[in-house]
Amino acid sequence: MFFGRTYPTQTQPAFVYEVEINDPPPPGLQIQDPIVLIRYSLKGEEQEYGLRLDLDKQVFIDSLGDEEQDRVLKEMAPQTVEFLSSVLEMLEK
């Protein structure tokens, strides 16, 4: 068995893999660390990419590249998870 890690560089960027899983997932499949993609706008413009939010850890995985904006994201993460949970509960009823 081989395991390796390649770190991203300017000439060879990192890769992100997207896996779509049916809802409900197939029998026996358990999602251990659910992550959602949050779409957002800056100054009224929807951004091309979303921000990944780890629901278990209640943190945004991505950075906006601005210290103040990242601080706000850090503060908003638990509230965002709570909001998403309440919406999902409401939809399940």
Contacts in CASP RR format, 6 or more apart in sequence:
PFRMAT RR
TARGET T0000
AUTHOR 0000-0000-0000
METHOD contacts of the structure
MODEL  1
MFFGRTYPTQTQPAFVYEVEINDPPPPGLQIQDPIVLIRYSLKGEEQEYG
LRLDLDKQVFIDSLGDEEQDRVLKEMAPQTVEFLSSVLEMLEK
6 12 0 8 1.000
7 14 0 8 1.000
8 14 0 8 1.000
21 29 0 8 1.000
21 31 0 8 1.000
25 31 0 8 1.000
33 54 0 8 1.000
33 56 0 8 1.000
33 57 0 8 1.000
34 54 0 8 1.000
34 55 0 8 1.000
34 56 0 8 1.000
35 52 0 8 1.000
35 53 0 8 1.000
35 54 0 8 1.000
35 55 0 8 1.000
35 61 0 8 1.000
36 52 0 8 1.000
36 53 0 8 1.000
36 55 0 8 1.000
36 84 0 8 1.000
37 50 0 8 1.000
37 51 0 8 1.000
37 52 0 8 1.000
37 53 0 8 1.000
38 50 0 8 1.000
38 51 0 8 1.000
38 52 0 8 1.000
38 53 0 8 1.000
38 60 0 8 1.000
38 80 0 8 1.000
39 46 0 8 1.000
39 47 0 8 1.000
39 50 0 8 1.000
40 46 0 8 1.000
40 47 0 8 1.000
40 50 0 8 1.000
40 51 0 8 1.000
41 47 0 8 1.000
42 64 0 8 1.000
49 62 0 8 1.000
50 62 0 8 1.000
51 60 0 8 1.000
51 61 0 8 1.000
51 62 0 8 1.000
51 64 0 8 1.000
51 73 0 8 1.000
52 60 0 8 1.000
52 61 0 8 1.000
52 62 0 8 1.000
53 59 0 8 1.000
53 60 0 8 1.000
53 61 0 8 1.000
53 77 0 8 1.000
53 80 0 8 1.000
53 81 0 8 1.000
54 60 0 8 1.000
54 61 0 8 1.000
55 81 0 8 1.000
55 84 0 8 1.000
58 77 0 8 1.000
58 78 0 8 1.000
58 81 0 8 1.000
59 74 0 8 1.000
59 77 0 8 1.000
60 73 0 8 1.000
60 74 0 8 1.000
60 77 0 8 1.000
63 70 0 8 1.000
63 73 0 8 1.000
64 70 0 8 1.000
64 73 0 8 1.000
END
